[in-house]
């Protein structure tokens, strides 16, 4: 003996708004013969033309959901070449920042090697970071004449 179908009662546990459940319930009830179309329209407070349109849309969507799909997992979407992902953009920005910092460090080193007296003068005045004097090398004192 077959189990009796739940009919409209099967819709109760499904997620959805009460309005959507009432519409679906009316469609199912008219298709199973439990209600006439005028009764369903009066219950939903809509015209028969709107009910037929709504039922047709529902059946088309339901049919689309039941179409055969490819087996297996969906292929992961990779961003097209022209649109890099968020992580790629972050890494490109970080690379640019590091390039600027590297160039600044190179320039500071070049200045320190070619003009060490400028850095020592700034360090003494407290306006920048100077280079420490070389250990074991005494500074020459200049005599004023």
Residue, then its C-alpha position, 0 to 999 in steps of 0.5 A: x500500500x502506498x503512503x498517502x501524499x501530504x499535498x499542500x501540507x508538505x509546503x509548511x516546513x519549507x522556508x519562505x514567506x507566508x505570502x509565497x507559501x499561500x501562493x504555492x499552496x493555491x497553485x498546488x491545490x488547484x492542480x490537485x483538484x482540491x480547489x477551483x481557480x475562482x476559490x484560489x483567486x478569492x483566497x489570494x485576492x487576485x484576478x484569474x488572469x494574474x493567477x494563470x500568469x503566476x501558475x505559468x511562471x511557477x511551472x516554467x521555473x520548476x521545469x527549469x530546476x528539474x532539467x538535467x545538469x552536468x554531473x560532478x562539481x562545478x568548475x571553479x571560476x577564475x577571474x578573467x585576465x583583465x580583472x585581477x582578483x582582490x588578493x592580486x591587487x593587494x600584492x601589487x600594491x605591496x610590491x609597489x610600496x616595497x619598491x619605493x622603500x627600496x629606492x629610498x634606502x638605496x638613495x640614503x646609502x648612496x648619500x651616506x657613502x658619497x657625502x657622510x659629512x651631511x648625515x653627521x651634521x644632520x644627526x648633530x642637529x637632531x634633524x635626521x639619522x646620522x651614521x655612526x663614526x667608524x670605530x677606531x678612527x678619530x676625527x680630525x679637528x680643524x684649526x681656525x686661522 
